[in-house]
Amino acid sequence: MALGLRSLILKSDWNSAQYLKFGDQRTIPVRDLLAKVPLTAPKRVIDLGCGPGNSTALLKERYPNAQITGMDSSTEMLEKARKTLPDLNFIQADLESYQLEQPADLLFSNAVFHWLPTQQRVPIMQRLLEKQAPGGVLAIQVPDNADEPSHSMMRETAQQGPWKTELEKRKPALSRFPTPHKLYDALKPLCSSVDIWKTNYFHVLENHRAIVEWVKGTGLRPFLDPLPNHQQERFLQLYHEKLQRAYAPLKDGKVMLRYPRLFVVAVRA
Ligand SMILES: C[S@@+](CC[C@H](N)C(=O)[O-])C[C@H]1O[C@@H](n2cnc3c(N)ncnc32)[C@H](O)[C@@H]1O
C-alpha cells in the first residue's frame, strides 16, 4: 500500500518487539524516576508492570543486592523479560487484584498506571501504600500526553471513518490521569512525603512514520485492536496524514515528538 503502512498492522496483546523499537527513549524516564527514589539499599523491590524488563534491568543496576521481582499481566512481555534477565524473578499478576504478600521497600512502576481503569488508579496506589512499612516507597511515572497532537489526532481519526460507531462503543482513548492536586490529597494521609513533578521530553525521530511506530506500541493499540486489518491500514494512513500536518519538520527533515510525563514518589509514613 501507498505509505508502506501495512507493516505497521498490530497483533493484539502487547508486542515487546514493537515496544522496544524505542526502548532507549522510553527508558529515559525510568532513570529519571529512579534518580529520585530516596533509598540507598532496599532489600525488596517490585517492578509493577515490568513489561519486557527494561525498567527491571535498571532497578537491578541501581540495587544489585536487592531481591527484585518483576510483575506484569502480559504473557508476551513476561516471556521477553525472563529471556533478557534470566536471573531475576518474574510473576504474572494483574495490578487490579494484586495484593502484596509482604511489604516491599520499593514499589516501582513506570508507564503502567494509566492503563488501569480510571476509577481504580488512586485506590490501587492507596492499597499498595497501606501495605508498605514506614519508609517504604511507591514511585510511579505515567505519560501526560493526552493533549499532544500524537494523541488528539488518534481521537480525531477515530471520529472520521467507518470505524466511528465501533470505536465509540469501546472508548479506546486512555482517560486523563488525576491531577497532581488530587494525587497529593489522596496519598498524603498515608505518607510522610509525596513529591510530584512533570517533565517534557523532546524526542527527535526520523520522520512522521516513526511517531506512528512509537505510539503503535502503546496508545494506538486500543484504537486498532478492535478493527479488521483493512480498517487498521486506513486508520493508520489517515492518522499519519494528520501527524504530517501537526508536526512541522525540523531543518534536518526529522520531527520532534514532545512527550510530557508525570512523576510521583510517595514515602509511607
Ligand atoms: C508501557 S509498558 C511499561 C513497561 C516497563 N515498565 C517500562 O518502563 O517500559 C506497560 C506494561 O504494563 C503492563 N500492564 C498494563 N496493565 C496492567 C495490569 N493491570 N496489571 C499488570 N500489568 C499491567 C502491560 O502488560 C505492559 O507490560
The ligand as an ORCA input file, in Angstrom:
! r2SCAN-3c Opt
* xyz 0 1
  C       4.187      0.681     28.618
  S       4.612     -0.847     29.330
  C       5.805     -0.397     30.555
  C       6.919     -1.391     30.655
  C       8.083     -1.004     31.552
  N       7.663     -0.803     32.926
  C       8.812      0.248     31.084
  O       9.267      1.000     31.958
  O       8.982      0.478     29.894
  C       3.171     -1.143     30.272
  C       3.130     -2.525     30.912
  O       2.085     -2.535     31.893
  C       1.504     -3.799     31.885
  N       0.164     -3.691     32.456
  C      -0.879     -2.964     31.992
  N      -1.951     -3.152     32.790
  C      -1.550     -3.993     33.777
  C      -2.201     -4.573     34.900
  N      -3.496     -4.319     35.152
  N      -1.509     -5.406     35.690
  C      -0.210     -5.679     35.441
  N       0.455     -5.172     34.386
  C      -0.208     -4.346     33.569
  C       1.464     -4.197     30.427
  O       1.308     -5.577     30.256
  C       2.815     -3.657     29.944
  O       3.807     -4.633     30.007
*
